[in-house]
Amino acid sequence: MSYISNMLEKYTLIKAMRAIFGEPNREFSVRGLAQAAKISPGASGSALHYMAGAKMVSLKVIGRSHQ
């Protein structure tokens, strides 16, 4: 992975973390997090799965949606 793409990936993760930890009692959908953090839904989903794997957040599957 190149240096620039690695930095961009970390930047989107940080934006997602700021949105989530800025409102700790709120439940986010993938799209809702993308809007709150001003990142793409794909980046939002990746960030959520990374944070879930690190036990920073918990995921709840509701139909075809993750929250």
C-alpha positions, 0 to 999 in steps of 0.5 A: 500500500502506498504512503498516500493511500495509507494516510487517506485510510487513516484520515477517514478512520479518524473522521469516523471515530470523531463522529462516533465518539463525539456522540457516544449515545447515538446509534449510527447506520453506515450511511448515517456515519458517512453523512456525519463524518463527511466520508463515503459509505464504503469508507464508513463501512470499512471504518466500522468493521475495523473498529468492531474488530478492535472492540471499539464499537459493537455492530448490530445487524438490522435487516440489510443494515448495520448499526 
